[in-house]
């Protein structure tokens, strides 16, 4: 059972729920930008050149505001001044994060600032920004940015000046005064006083500066950006991790509750009804055993059929909890048994390294991703061939189920994929469904191996 399907490239998979404004609290990080060396050097240069004037402005404003507010802190008037300074520093911090994202292509998440509650008095509203640790990080950054900004600006100006000087010295050196009192760099270095020697020396310095241009502009940008990321983005990153962990925990709880409700409903609608019918048939057979053995035999046959059907349904339900083959023999054999029941042609490929040594909850999640996807294929896709691939990419288990059906699948159209999305999110993974009208459909899940 082998068939090769045309799958969309990895970049085509859009993670459900990953939208948002880049850099906003809780938003997904923007995808990395692939820039040429020239474009990156120009971006680094622009970032470093703006760093010094922006740092100088923030230093002057914040130092004056903090000094004035601190000196008046013993009076009530000092608190509004400090609060206003805090908001100004916050504005400079937002500007720097925007530069990190726009010019350097870094995520630069913004933290969630402490805000006053409705009904708070004016004093509490004024003091609330001053109680936020990120506010003081913004203030300190506004002062330290002058130091790193001056370094980055100076380094970039010097290296670009050396490059431009070496490239153009041959042209404008003819207007330089040439007298016994004027000494060029070549003459000072003992290389002679000929203009050609001076031109070659300046051009050589320009070539060296050109060779160092890329690493030095990168150094200038990174030196300024590293401090900005630590002071302005570290709390935002930590808060995003906390929100992600909380979201995964809530998703796991919701998925577990949904599974329990579905299991309860399935038991009520299936085996429970059959057991009631079984009890009724056995009771009728007991009353008819002496008076009408033939009808008692028929009732016993019906009870036997009900018991057999109840056992089959309980076995099917047990597969929805923890398939015995998965528990006994592992993921590979369980998936082989699962796809063997499919009416479509299935190409199953399981990387032994990916299926070995998984934690039970990760193994179960991978199994149910395939099971739910195969169920959707059987019910809705009208597909003829299915491809199931389980691999490992770095520290994540990747499950991909593709079919050549009619497409149109989406987590919002039913409870199956939506529940599967919650189950995957509960393990800090993500589920992507690519299913344009007309197909093909690809369900891709990524789950941390050590979730």
Secondary structure, DSSP 4 states (H G I P E B T S, - for coil): ---------GGGPPPTT--S-TTSTTPPPPPPP---HHHHHHHHHHHHHHHHHHHHHHHHHHHHHHHHHHHTTTSTHHHHHHHHHHHHHHHHHHHHHHHHHHHS----PPP----PPTT--HHHHHHHGGG-HHHHHHHHHHHHHHHHHHHHHHHHHHHHHHHHHHHHHHHHGGGS--STT---HHHHTTS-S-HHHHHHHHHHHHHHHHHHHHHHHHHHHHHHHHHHHHHHHHHHHHHHHHHHHHHHHHHHHHHHHHHHHHHHHHHHHTHHHHHHHHHHHHHHHHHHTTT-HHHHHHHHHHHHHHHHHHHHHHHHHHHHHH-HHHHHH-HHHHHHHHHHT-SSEEEEEE-HHHHSS--HHHHHHHHHHHHHHHHHIIIII--SEEEEEEEEETTEEEEEEEE-S-----GGG-HHHHHHHHHHHTTT-EEEEEE-TT--EEEEEEEETT-
